Amino acid sequence: MFKRLKEDIQTVFAKDPAAKSVLEVIFCYPGLHAIWLYRIAHFFWKHKFLFLGRFISHINRWLTEIEIHPGAKIGRRFFIDHGMGVVIGETAEIGDDVLMYQGVVLGGTSLEKKKRHPTLGNNVVIGAGAIVLGAVNIGNKARIGAGSVVINDVPPGATVVGVPGRVGLGFSSKEIQALEHSKLPDPIASAIRFVMREQEKMNERIKKLESREGIISIIHANNEVGTIEPVAEIGKIAKEIGIYFYTDAAQTVGKISVNVNELNIDLLSLSGHKIYGPKGIGVLYIRKGTRIEPLIQGGHHELNRRAGTENVPAIVGLGKAIEIAKATMEKESMRLTNLRNKLCSGIGEKIDYVRLNGHPGKRLPNTLNMSFEFVEGESMILSLDLKGIAVSTGSACTSGSLEPSHVLKAMRVDPAVAQGSIRFSLGKDNTEEDIDYVLEVLPEIVERLRVISPLYKQAKK
């Protein structure tokens, strides 16, 4: 018991720079008093002395102005700073090393006698006046800004601000060590600023393009991070200014809906091997009226567009592959999305200092690109290969390069972080057991590689 009391006191010193002495902490910290009284109340509640548990909880609220239901489950090194107005409901669950400020409410949203209050992971920080409602899950190392209202699950390592709470993904845990509100990201404001900057760039490009003929070429979905590009909007702009628009849809055909009319596409290419068709066969869609010069001269094959005898068996195989892909796309995309999300959330829960690369929502169902700080991507690939797991640091097009991914460079990912990036690609043969195996093996590999990293040791300090 005394060891636990000592740990509680040390927690106050660790999380509140205003703490000056042990006596001050013992006698002048209502947050600490509330935890001690909660433990007594919780003890009686667990042993079915329900009235006694509630009565002690009532006294706790009267003394500290902090209301903790005796049925709540609270981990170790939990600290409530300044305390007043905190409410923690009956079925709330709080992990280890959680920091909470005054006025926080972990409330329920149901009248049924079931799990109806939030579950907080480890190392969560909740700012003053924040409200978390319902049986939602707050992931490890999540940060919830002051005054936010959270009604949905929060992924590990994410930051939430606003009403209702808006989730910012992809922030390294070292970027926001504590809940410094002046440094908290605002996802909506950031997105607006980004859109305005990009709009200015786009206007400049349109002015240049309007002055000459040419072609716009945009990949439909990035082959390294899986982000789906705003092809329909770009195609509309191209049509307005009278420029041909081409997109490489090798990554998207068979995985998401691709309609050349809805996407305003003049030219589109796809590849057979990406949808389990024959290798060496592809398709170039050309909208009627679009003029192109033949790349190969010498024959009248394919309406004078490509000289050379057609590979009929491969063409038939590609046609069948497209037929199968169309029939199974909706169900298979949902299955792969679930596997991808399980892998992403599992990595975030089991490994620290990781970030998701690419758009958190608008991305392919089969592609996941994540950066692991303080680890070389090539070392992870070799280690995973020895375990029978095939991944890559980028696309097959750049497999011979040791340079950081040009895609991640363009996304302004720190080069040192980009070197530790891995692309996980999922397909029709992958199962949930495969995901479980990766989540079992990967944390051990990352931990082993980080042991020899001086930067990781420094970050942990």
Backbone torsions as a table, in degrees:
resi	resn	phi	psi	omega
1	MET	NA	-45.3	-177.9
2	PHE	-65.8	-31.9	176.9
3	LYS	-63.2	-39.6	179.5
4	ARG	-69.1	-39.8	178.0
5	LEU	-63.7	-40.3	178.6
6	LYS	-63.7	-40.7	178.9
7	GLU	-63.4	-38.8	177.7
8	ASP	-61.1	-43.8	-179.3
9	ILE	-66.2	-43.1	178.0
10	GLN	-62.5	-33.2	178.2
11	THR	-63.2	-39.6	178.2
12	VAL	-61.5	-46.6	179.4
13	PHE	-62.5	-35.9	-177.4
14	ALA	-71.5	-29.8	-171.7
15	LYS	-111.4	-6.3	178.3
16	ASP	-131.8	105.3	-179.7
17	PRO	-64.6	-13.2	-179.3
18	ALA	-79.6	-13.8	-178.9
19	ALA	-68.8	127.8	-174.5
20	LYS	-110.5	-34.3	-175.8
21	SER	-148.4	162.6	179.7
22	VAL	-64.2	-42.3	179.9
23	LEU	-61.1	-42.0	178.4
24	GLU	-60.6	-44.1	-178.9
25	VAL	-64.1	-44.0	-176.5
26	ILE	-65.8	-40.1	-171.9
27	PHE	-101.4	-15.7	-170.2
28	CYS	-122.7	14.4	-179.0
29	TYR	-118.3	96.9	-179.0
30	PRO	-61.5	-29.3	177.7
31	GLY	-62.3	-38.2	177.8
32	LEU	-70.7	-42.3	178.2
33	HIS	-60.2	-40.3	-178.6
34	ALA	-62.6	-39.0	179.5
35	ILE	-66.9	-43.9	-179.1
36	TRP	-63.5	-44.7	179.1
37	LEU	-67.8	-35.4	176.8
38	TYR	-59.2	-42.2	-177.1
39	ARG	-62.3	-38.3	177.3
40	ILE	-65.5	-46.6	179.8
41	ALA	-62.8	-40.4	-179.1
42	HIS	-64.9	-36.8	178.3
43	PHE	-59.8	-48.5	-180.0
44	PHE	-67.2	-37.4	179.7
45	TRP	-62.4	-44.2	179.5
46	LYS	-62.7	-31.6	-178.0
47	HIS	-95.1	21.3	171.4
48	LYS	70.8	13.5	171.2
49	PHE	-89.1	71.6	-168.7
50	LEU	-65.5	-43.4	-179.5
51	PHE	-62.8	-43.9	-178.8
52	LEU	-62.6	-41.0	177.5
53	GLY	-61.5	-44.3	179.6
54	ARG	-67.7	-36.2	-179.1
55	PHE	-65.9	-42.7	177.6
56	ILE	-64.6	-37.4	176.3
57	SER	-62.4	-38.1	178.7
58	HIS	-65.2	-43.3	177.1
59	ILE	-62.3	-40.1	178.4
60	ASN	-56.6	-46.6	-179.5
61	ARG	-64.6	-38.4	-179.6
62	TRP	-66.4	-38.8	-177.9
63	LEU	-78.8	-39.4	-169.8
64	THR	-112.1	-11.7	-173.2
65	GLU	60.9	25.9	175.3
66	ILE	-120.6	125.9	-177.6
67	GLU	-107.8	111.5	176.6
68	ILE	-120.5	115.8	179.2
69	HIS	-65.1	136.1	-178.0
70	PRO	-64.0	-16.2	178.9
71	GLY	-82.6	-12.5	179.9
72	ALA	-65.4	155.0	178.4
73	LYS	-114.6	121.0	-174.0
74	ILE	-125.5	132.7	-179.2
75	GLY	-80.8	-165.9	-175.9
76	ARG	-86.9	158.1	176.2
77	ARG	55.6	38.7	175.6
78	PHE	-85.0	132.1	-177.0
79	PHE	-132.8	129.7	175.1
80	ILE	-108.1	113.8	-177.4
81	ASP	-91.9	126.4	178.5
82	HIS	69.1	-19.5	158.3
83	GLY	65.9	-49.5	-167.0
84	MET	-52.4	136.3	173.4
85	GLY	83.5	2.4	178.8
86	VAL	-73.1	134.8	177.3
87	VAL	-129.5	125.0	179.2
88	ILE	-123.6	116.9	-172.5
89	GLY	-75.7	172.7	-171.3
90	GLU	-60.3	-43.8	-175.0
91	THR	-100.2	14.7	177.1
92	ALA	-68.4	146.0	176.5
93	GLU	-129.9	129.1	-175.9
94	ILE	-124.0	128.5	-179.2
95	GLY	-77.5	-165.5	-179.3
96	ASP	-82.5	153.3	171.8
97	ASP	59.2	38.6	178.7
98	VAL	-92.2	137.6	177.9
99	LEU	-116.4	129.7	-176.1
100	MET	-134.1	138.2	-179.6
101	TYR	-103.4	177.0	-173.1
102	GLN	-62.8	150.6	174.1
103	GLY	77.9	7.6	-179.7
104	VAL	-76.8	140.2	177.7
105	VAL	-124.5	123.3	169.8
106	LEU	-104.7	87.9	-168.7
107	GLY	-103.0	165.2	178.1
108	GLY	-101.4	160.5	-179.8
109	THR	-128.5	18.0	-178.4
110	SER	-139.1	150.2	176.0
111	LEU	-94.6	-3.0	179.9
112	GLU	-78.8	150.9	-179.4
113	LYS	-85.4	77.7	180.0
114	LYS	-151.5	-176.2	176.9
115	LYS	-60.8	116.9	-175.1
116	ARG	-139.2	5.9	179.9
117	HIS	-121.6	164.8	-173.7
118	PRO	-68.1	158.9	170.7
119	THR	-118.9	121.4	-178.6
120	LEU	-104.5	133.0	176.3
121	GLY	-76.5	-166.1	179.8
122	ASN	-81.3	150.5	174.8
123	ASN	60.2	31.4	176.9
124	VAL	-84.8	142.6	175.0
125	VAL	-122.1	128.9	-179.8
126	ILE	-122.5	120.5	-176.8
127	GLY	-73.9	167.8	-175.3
128	ALA	-58.5	134.7	174.2
129	GLY	75.6	4.1	179.5
130	ALA	-72.1	147.3	179.7
131	ILE	-123.8	126.7	177.6
132	VAL	-119.2	117.8	-170.7
133	LEU	-116.6	138.3	172.7
134	GLY	87.9	178.3	-176.7
135	ALA	-82.7	56.8	-179.5
136	VAL	-93.1	159.9	179.0
137	ASN	-109.9	126.6	176.5
138	ILE	-105.0	114.1	-172.9
139	GLY	-67.0	163.4	178.1
140	ASN	-54.6	139.3	175.2
141	LYS	63.9	19.0	175.8
142	ALA	-73.8	153.2	178.3
143	ARG	-125.1	127.8	179.0
144	ILE	-117.2	117.6	-174.9
145	GLY	-69.7	160.0	-178.9
146	ALA	-58.7	136.3	176.2
147	GLY	76.6	2.0	-179.4
148	SER	-73.9	153.6	174.9
149	VAL	-120.3	114.5	-175.0
150	VAL	-107.2	124.5	-179.9
151	ILE	-127.2	1.3	178.8
152	ASN	-129.8	164.1	178.1
153	ASP	-59.3	148.0	178.1
154	VAL	-118.3	123.7	-178.4
155	PRO	-66.1	159.5	176.8
156	PRO	-59.1	137.9	175.7
157	GLY	76.9	1.3	-177.4
158	ALA	-85.1	162.9	176.9
159	THR	-119.7	134.9	-177.4
160	VAL	-118.5	131.5	175.3
161	VAL	-139.0	154.4	170.4
162	GLY	94.5	176.7	178.8
163	VAL	-130.2	115.5	-10.0
164	PRO	-67.5	163.3	-175.4
165	GLY	-59.9	131.3	177.5
166	ARG	-108.1	131.7	-174.1
167	VAL	-92.9	128.8	172.2
168	GLY	-104.6	119.2	-177.6
169	LEU	-101.2	162.7	172.6
170	GLY	81.9	14.3	177.5
171	PHE	-91.1	126.4	178.0
172	SER	-65.9	143.9	-178.0
173	SER	-63.9	-22.5	-180.0
174	LYS	-81.0	-13.0	-179.2
175	GLU	-75.2	-30.8	179.7
176	ILE	-130.0	80.3	-175.9
177	GLN	-66.3	-42.7	177.8
178	ALA	-122.9	178.1	-177.1
179	LEU	-88.1	68.8	176.8
180	GLU	-82.4	104.7	-169.5
181	HIS	-66.6	-24.2	176.8
182	SER	-69.4	-17.3	-178.7
183	LYS	-106.8	-0.2	-177.7
184	LEU	-68.1	134.8	177.5
185	PRO	-75.1	144.5	172.4
186	ASP	-111.1	102.9	-174.0
187	PRO	-56.7	-39.5	-177.3
188	ILE	-70.1	-46.4	179.4
189	ALA	-62.2	-41.8	178.7
190	SER	-62.6	-41.7	-179.9
191	ALA	-64.6	-40.7	179.7
192	ILE	-64.4	-45.0	178.8
193	ARG	-61.9	-41.0	179.3
194	PHE	-63.2	-45.4	-179.9
195	VAL	-61.6	-40.6	-179.9
196	MET	-65.0	-40.9	177.8
197	ARG	-64.7	-43.8	-179.7
198	GLU	-67.0	-33.0	178.1
199	GLN	-65.3	-40.4	177.1
200	GLU	-61.9	-44.3	178.2
201	LYS	-62.5	-43.1	-178.6
202	MET	-62.9	-40.4	178.2
203	ASN	-61.4	-40.6	178.2
204	GLU	-64.7	-41.6	180.0
205	ARG	-66.1	-39.3	179.6
206	ILE	-62.1	-41.7	178.8
207	LYS	-59.6	-41.4	179.5
208	LYS	-69.0	-40.9	-178.0
209	LEU	-68.8	-34.3	-178.8
210	GLU	-64.7	-21.6	-177.2
211	SER	-86.3	-3.0	-179.4
212	ARG	-153.3	162.5	174.0
213	GLU	-82.9	155.5	179.5
214	GLY	176.0	-159.0	-179.6
215	ILE	-144.3	141.3	174.0
216	ILE	-100.0	128.9	-178.8
217	SER	-123.8	116.1	-178.2
218	ILE	-134.6	131.6	174.5
219	ILE	-70.5	139.5	-176.6
220	HIS	-67.1	-45.3	175.6
221	ALA	-139.5	135.3	-176.1
222	ASN	-64.3	135.1	-174.4
223	ASN	-81.1	-4.2	178.3
224	GLU	-106.2	-44.1	-176.9
225	VAL	-107.9	-11.8	175.4
226	GLY	83.9	3.0	-179.2
227	THR	-65.3	131.9	178.1
228	ILE	-88.9	122.5	-175.0
229	GLU	-81.2	156.4	-180.0
230	PRO	-77.1	65.3	-173.0
231	VAL	-63.5	-40.4	-178.5
232	ALA	-61.0	-42.8	-179.7
233	GLU	-66.6	-41.3	179.0
234	ILE	-66.4	-41.3	178.3
235	GLY	-61.9	-35.8	178.0
236	LYS	-64.3	-42.9	178.4
237	ILE	-62.7	-43.7	-179.9
238	ALA	-60.2	-40.5	-179.7
239	LYS	-66.4	-39.3	-178.7
240	GLU	-64.5	-33.8	-176.9
241	ILE	-100.6	2.6	173.8
242	GLY	75.5	35.7	179.1
243	ILE	-116.9	141.0	177.9
244	TYR	-64.6	145.5	-179.4
245	PHE	-124.1	122.6	179.2
246	TYR	-116.2	140.8	174.2
247	THR	-135.5	141.6	174.6
248	ASP	-90.0	109.9	-176.3
249	ALA	-106.8	22.7	-179.3
250	ALA	-58.7	-35.2	-176.9
251	GLN	-80.8	-20.7	-170.3
252	THR	-105.0	-32.0	-178.6
253	VAL	-60.4	128.2	-178.1
254	GLY	90.6	-9.0	-179.8
255	LYS	-114.9	-39.1	175.7
256	ILE	-135.1	167.0	-179.2
257	SER	-67.0	132.6	177.7
258	VAL	-129.8	110.4	-179.6
259	ASN	-124.8	113.0	-173.0
260	VAL	-62.7	-29.5	179.4
261	ASN	-74.1	-44.9	178.9
262	GLU	-66.2	-30.9	-177.6
263	LEU	-92.6	0.2	177.7
264	ASN	58.3	44.0	-174.9
265	ILE	-98.8	134.9	174.0
266	ASP	-93.9	-38.5	179.8
267	LEU	-135.4	137.7	-179.0
268	LEU	-143.5	138.8	176.9
269	SER	-121.2	151.6	174.3
270	LEU	-146.0	162.2	-175.5
271	SER	-124.5	137.5	-175.7
272	GLY	-63.2	-39.6	-173.3
273	HIS	-68.4	-18.7	179.9
274	LYS	-74.3	-15.7	178.9
275	ILE	-122.5	31.0	176.5
276	TYR	66.5	27.0	173.7
277	GLY	-94.5	-174.2	179.5
278	PRO	-65.3	149.3	174.1
279	LYS	-78.8	151.5	176.3
280	GLY	84.7	11.7	178.9
281	ILE	-130.0	139.8	179.4
282	GLY	-147.9	-178.1	-178.9
283	VAL	-132.7	137.8	168.0
284	LEU	-119.1	111.8	175.6
285	TYR	-84.6	132.4	178.4
286	ILE	-126.8	117.8	179.4
287	ARG	-65.2	140.6	180.0
288	LYS	-55.5	129.4	-179.3
289	GLY	98.4	-9.6	178.4
290	THR	-82.7	126.2	-176.6
291	ARG	-95.6	129.9	175.9
292	ILE	-134.7	154.4	175.3
293	GLU	-94.6	134.9	177.8
294	PRO	-61.4	138.2	177.2
295	LEU	-81.6	-35.7	-179.2
296	ILE	-115.2	124.0	-178.9
297	GLN	-99.5	164.4	171.3
298	GLY	119.4	-6.6	-179.1
299	GLY	-154.8	169.5	-177.4
300	HIS	-105.1	19.6	-177.9
301	HIS	-66.9	152.9	175.7
302	GLU	49.6	52.7	175.8
303	LEU	56.6	40.4	177.4
304	ASN	67.3	16.9	-177.6
305	ARG	-96.1	-25.6	179.6
306	ARG	-152.0	112.2	-179.9
307	ALA	-74.3	146.2	178.6
308	GLY	124.6	144.6	-179.3
309	THR	-63.4	135.2	-178.8
310	GLU	-70.3	145.6	176.3
311	ASN	-88.5	83.6	-171.3
312	VAL	-61.2	-45.8	179.2
313	PRO	-58.2	-40.6	179.7
314	ALA	-68.4	-36.1	178.1
315	ILE	-63.0	-43.9	178.1
316	VAL	-62.8	-43.5	179.0
317	GLY	-61.5	-41.0	178.5
318	LEU	-65.0	-41.5	178.6
319	GLY	-60.2	-41.3	178.9
320	LYS	-67.8	-39.4	179.5
321	ALA	-62.4	-40.0	178.1
322	ILE	-66.4	-39.7	178.4
323	GLU	-60.4	-45.5	179.8
324	ILE	-66.7	-43.3	-178.5
325	ALA	-61.2	-40.9	179.8
326	LYS	-64.9	-39.3	-177.3
327	ALA	-70.4	-30.3	-174.5
328	THR	-107.3	-1.5	-169.4
329	MET	-59.2	-49.4	-174.6
330	GLU	-61.3	-49.0	-178.5
331	LYS	-67.9	-42.6	-177.6
332	GLU	-68.8	-38.1	178.6
333	SER	-62.9	-40.5	178.1
334	MET	-64.9	-41.7	179.3
335	ARG	-63.6	-45.9	-179.2
336	LEU	-67.0	-36.2	177.8
337	THR	-61.6	-43.1	178.8
338	ASN	-63.3	-41.9	178.4
339	LEU	-65.2	-44.1	179.5
340	ARG	-61.3	-44.6	-179.5
341	ASN	-65.3	-38.1	177.7
342	LYS	-64.4	-41.3	178.6
343	LEU	-65.1	-43.6	-178.6
344	CYS	-63.7	-50.2	-178.6
345	SER	-67.6	-36.0	179.1
346	GLY	-64.0	-41.6	177.8
347	ILE	-63.8	-43.5	180.0
348	GLY	-62.7	-32.7	-179.3
349	GLU	-79.6	-32.8	-173.1
350	LYS	-95.5	-20.3	-174.0
351	ILE	-129.6	132.7	176.9
352	ASP	-91.2	169.8	179.9
353	TYR	55.5	52.0	174.8
354	VAL	-125.9	155.8	177.2
355	ARG	-144.1	147.3	175.8
356	LEU	-84.6	132.3	176.1
357	ASN	-101.7	132.2	-179.3
358	GLY	104.0	175.5	-178.2
359	HIS	-68.2	134.2	-177.7
360	PRO	-68.0	-21.9	-177.2
361	GLY	-119.4	-45.8	-176.4
362	LYS	-85.9	77.7	-178.7
363	ARG	-148.4	164.8	-178.4
364	LEU	-66.1	148.4	-179.0
365	PRO	-70.5	-18.9	-171.9
366	ASN	-106.6	1.3	-172.7
367	THR	-120.4	132.0	176.5
368	LEU	-137.3	122.0	179.3
369	ASN	-120.1	121.8	-177.6
370	MET	-132.7	145.5	176.8
371	SER	-103.3	134.3	177.9
372	PHE	-114.0	108.2	-176.2
373	GLU	-67.5	149.0	176.2
374	PHE	69.3	20.3	178.5
375	VAL	-137.8	141.8	174.2
376	GLU	-81.8	131.2	-179.6
377	GLY	-60.0	-40.1	-179.5
378	GLU	-62.0	-37.7	179.0
379	SER	-65.4	-39.9	177.5
380	MET	-65.5	-40.5	-179.2
381	ILE	-61.3	-45.8	180.0
382	LEU	-63.3	-43.2	-179.1
383	SER	-65.2	-41.7	178.9
384	LEU	-68.3	-36.2	178.8
385	ASP	-61.3	-37.9	178.5
386	LEU	-66.3	-21.1	177.3
387	LYS	-94.7	4.7	178.4
388	GLY	84.7	19.8	-178.9
389	ILE	-113.5	122.8	-178.3
390	ALA	-102.3	116.9	175.9
391	VAL	-134.2	-178.4	179.2
392	SER	-145.2	165.6	175.6
393	THR	-93.8	-6.8	179.8
394	GLY	-170.7	-155.5	179.6
395	SER	-82.6	163.7	177.4
396	ALA	-63.0	-25.2	-179.7
397	CYS	-64.7	-24.4	-176.7
398	THR	-118.5	23.6	-173.6
399	SER	-64.8	-22.5	-178.7
400	GLY	-89.7	-1.3	-175.8
401	SER	-95.7	139.2	176.3
402	LEU	-98.2	-1.1	179.3
403	GLU	-75.9	153.7	175.0
404	PRO	-58.7	150.2	-178.2
405	SER	-53.3	129.7	177.6
406	HIS	-65.6	-26.5	177.4
407	VAL	-66.2	-48.1	179.8
408	LEU	-67.0	-33.4	174.9
409	LYS	-60.7	-45.7	180.0
410	ALA	-63.9	-27.9	177.6
411	MET	-83.9	3.7	178.2
412	ARG	64.4	31.8	171.6
413	VAL	-76.1	134.8	179.3
414	ASP	-53.1	131.3	-176.9
415	PRO	-54.2	-38.0	179.6
416	ALA	-65.2	-36.6	177.9
417	VAL	-73.3	-39.3	-179.3
418	ALA	-61.8	-31.8	179.1
419	GLN	-64.2	-21.3	-179.9
420	GLY	-102.5	29.8	-176.6
421	SER	-98.7	145.2	179.9
422	ILE	-132.3	138.8	174.1
423	ARG	-104.4	122.1	173.4
424	PHE	-99.4	123.1	177.7
425	SER	-113.5	127.6	-178.2
426	LEU	-107.6	151.1	-179.5
427	GLY	-144.0	-171.4	-172.5
428	LYS	-65.0	-22.5	-177.8
429	ASP	-91.3	-7.3	-179.9
430	ASN	-78.4	144.7	-177.6
431	THR	-127.3	172.4	177.5
432	GLU	-64.3	-30.5	177.3
433	GLU	-64.2	-34.5	176.5
434	ASP	-62.8	-43.3	180.0
435	ILE	-63.3	-44.1	178.7
436	ASP	-59.8	-39.4	-179.4
437	TYR	-65.9	-43.0	177.8
438	VAL	-61.4	-43.9	-178.8
439	LEU	-68.5	-21.3	175.9
440	GLU	-80.1	-39.3	-172.8
441	VAL	-87.1	-41.9	-170.8
442	LEU	-60.1	-46.3	-179.3
443	PRO	-57.3	-38.2	179.4
444	GLU	-65.2	-40.6	-180.0
445	ILE	-65.7	-46.5	-179.5
446	VAL	-62.4	-43.7	179.6
447	GLU	-62.3	-42.0	-179.3
448	ARG	-64.3	-41.3	-179.4
449	LEU	-71.5	-31.8	-179.4
450	ARG	-75.1	-23.1	179.7
451	VAL	-57.4	-34.3	-177.4
452	ILE	-92.4	7.6	-179.3
453	SER	-97.9	115.3	178.2
454	PRO	-64.8	-30.1	179.7
455	LEU	-66.8	-36.5	179.0
456	TYR	-67.9	-42.5	178.0
457	LYS	-60.4	-39.6	179.5
458	GLN	-67.1	-41.2	179.8
459	ALA	-64.4	-38.3	-179.5
460	LYS	-65.2	-30.7	179.2
461	LYS	-70.2	NA	NA
